[in-house]
């Protein structure tokens, strides 16, 4: 009877849950063994042996519980975490945060009617001027980020015969941050010149950049960019080197033809930093004021005809810029001066852009006006006057644009009138 009672008690001890605790912190198994020892049912040697066995089994059960909890935790936190819920916010990220992939895009659908004194220039054209798909994120380290943007648009320029447009690379770079205010970027990057160039086409107040900007300023080219900020964003600086032959193009070979484009840009934000944008959404709600003043310089040796009049010439271009937001008002201005270095007399061309806009009804509507001019040294001068009316359905994520423009030329090229209707959707 004594042996049967002992065996029954021991089985009970060894099968009790490991989590059961008494108020004094000792386990239930230990308490039962102590009672058995005190009543003389087990000897001290048996007490030690059974206590060791109970501790061994408790440790084994604890390991099993830990493994089970780890598996549950992994189910609760998968290898890839997704966040989103708003246009441009879809993000896939590793649990440790070292890798991420953001996905966003936009579509601009446009109809444009052109008319002029020369009937051969008249046309009505439907197009998707910009169909963009962008991948961006962090690449294994907090300092390494990347961006890859594809251009999936249709042909928006008028050509005869009609042509299609192949998908192409719009922007692609890897950025390494030495610190929050100093960065090195490699790939196809936006060349640092002028204010309007740095206003992305997704946040313009008009359908395209101005006539003068397209003539004098560089766009995105294969190259490298050093950039950063000083004094908590009061100063922004950029230094760039690129092939100088245009978007997606290699540099031309040969000792007399392999010149590069070099440039620098400095911006002062005396009232605090702000991102370049067409409308004044940055100050609409608080009624504040922001101001940016800047200067740019670039030189292109042996240009293929990009940002110059004469292919193969060496050019030096200077720019001054201003942008101001105050409440619902936005003002942007750029001035350009370009000198073509030649064996004979140098050629000097000048251009300017001035744009003013105002938001109404808490940023739902916008009126915008722009004038832009080019004064060539040896070619026909050109003027552009544009008036736009925008309806922001969801700010830049969804907006209607109606734009009327007039292009005036001083030479034999006929003047043109242009009407555009466009809708932009961002996702």
Secondary structure, DSSP 8 states (H G I E B T S, - for coil): -HHHHHHHHHHHHHTS-TT-B-TTS-BHHHHHHHHHHHTTSS-HHHHHHHHHHHHHHHHHHHHHHHHHHHHHHHHHS-SEEEE-SSTT-EEEEETTSSBEEEEEEEEEEEEEEEEESSGGG-EEEEEEEEEEEEEEEEBSSTTEEEEEEEE-----S--SS------EEEEEEEEEEEETTEEEEEEEEE----TGGGS-TTS-SSSS--HHHHHHS--EEEEEEEEEEETTTTEEEEEEEE-SS-TT-----STTT---EEEEEEEE-TT------SS-HHHHTT--EEEEEEEEEEEESS-SSTTSSSTT-EEEEEEEEEEEEETTEEEEEEEEEEEEE-SSS-EEEEEEEEEEEEEETTTTEEEEEEEEEEE-SSS--EEEEEEEEEEESSGGGEEEEEEEEEEEESSSS--EEEEEEEEEEE-
